[in-house]
Amino acid sequence: MFESFIHKLRHGTFITLETTPSRSAQFSPTIEKIAALGLDQLVDGFSTTDNPLAKLKYNALFAAMKLQNRFGKPTLATMSMRDRNRIALQSDLLGANESDVRAILALTGDSAHYSDQPHAKGVFEGNSNLLLDIITTLNSGTDLAEQKLIAQVQEIFPFAVIDSYSKNANALQKKMVKKVAHGAIALVTQPVYDTTIAKQLLAMMEQSNTQNPECEDCVLVLGFFPITKLRTAKFLDENVPGIHVPTEWVEALEKASLISVEEEYRVGFELSKNLFEELKALHPKIHIMTANQFELAKAILS
């Protein structure tokens, strides 16, 4: 399963869909909604988020396992440094490995300041580069303390994230280089809203690989988040670091919103759908994020 997944990542079309578990003891409703829409037939794999914004959700590793068991499609399980020290990180990776959860998206994680759990404290023993190092170490047959594993892990595939936009291109380039050096096989970007920016990111990815000749080439996966509301466009552009929404998008949505909610949605969907097709033609390795709006995901993919 994962061999084909990684082959598609490196050599073919690679489309994944993000799922966000809810604050619930059941993930099955999300799975059944995906099944009812036939989304599993339209993507190469899924991802699961890990308590985004430090808000309590169903566990990402268990959700990944359930998705894989249901659809037979690989799932990229997010792991945040915020909630675990190096003991827990290694322990979770070992347990997930036997259940064939082996693609891991390494995140530093949002601050516990945003949490919906009073008095929650972030662990942050290191940033996401430490998790990438842990995966490299486990793949080599030892733990971080250089103790040999009694039973070897099946290969774990480390992914990482990167901003899609920065006013300081050199700083963004350095982050890319560092993540490649720590063993990431792919970098998933924040949502991209401009093919010019996508081309710049691809050039930076190529340069980062050149600066890490001892590492296997890392693949850029373009993040895609469709926008169908003016307030979403403004929020992303003004409040989320590492994302830039073009002025033309904001102006078009603003004009449409004065007509009707339906026109606002139509314009946003058209902009998003056209962008998706352009990105796919440019670089068919895309990670789709819709905040569990799976009908929207299907409309984009259809």
QUIFENTA-V521240 format. One record per backbone hydrogen bond with DSSP energy under -0.5 kcal/mol. NH is the residue of the N-H (numbers start at 1). CO is the residue of the C=O. Records with the same first field share a line. If there is no record, write none. Layout:
NH->CO ; CO
This chain:
5->1
6->2
7->3
8->4
9->5
10->6
11->7
12->8
14->284
16->286
17->45
18->288
19->47
21->19
24->22
30->27
31->27
32->28
33->29
34->30
35->31
36->32
37->33
38->34 ; 35
39->34
41->38
42->39
43->39
44->15
45->15
46->74
47->17
48->76
49->19
51->49
54->51
55->52
58->22
63->59
64->60
65->61
66->62
67->63
68->64
69->65
70->66
71->67
72->68
76->46
77->75 ; 103
78->48 ; 76
79->105
81->107
82->108
83->80
84->81
89->85
90->86
91->87
92->88
93->89
94->90
95->91
96->92
97->93
98->94
99->95 ; 96
100->97
101->96
102->100
103->75
104->102 ; 157
105->77
106->104 ; 159
107->79 ; 105
114->111
115->112
116->54
118->116
120->117
123->82
124->81
125->81 ; 84
130->127
131->127
132->128
133->129
134->130
135->131
136->132
137->133
138->134
139->135
140->136 ; 137
141->137 ; 138
142->137
143->147
146->143
149->141
153->138
157->102
158->156
159->104
160->186
161->106
162->188
164->242
165->242
169->167
172->168
173->169
174->170
175->171
176->172
177->173
178->174
179->175
180->176
181->177
182->178
183->180
184->179
185->158
186->158
187->219
188->160 ; 186
189->187 ; 221
190->162
192->223
198->194
199->195
200->196
201->197
202->198
203->199
204->200
205->201
206->202
207->203
208->204
209->205
210->206
211->207
212->209
213->210
215->212
219->185
221->187
222->220 ; 285
223->190
224->287
228->226
233->229
234->230
235->231
236->232
237->233
238->234
239->235
240->235 ; 236
241->239
243->240
246->244
249->246
250->246
251->247
252->248
253->249
254->250
255->251
256->252
257->253
258->254 ; 255
259->256
260->256
264->260
265->261
266->262
267->263
268->264
269->265
270->266
271->267
272->268
273->269
274->270
275->271
276->272
277->273
278->274
279->275
280->276
281->277
282->278
283->279
285->283
286->14
287->222
288->16 ; 286
289->224
293->290
294->292
297->293
298->294
299->295
300->296
301->297
302->298
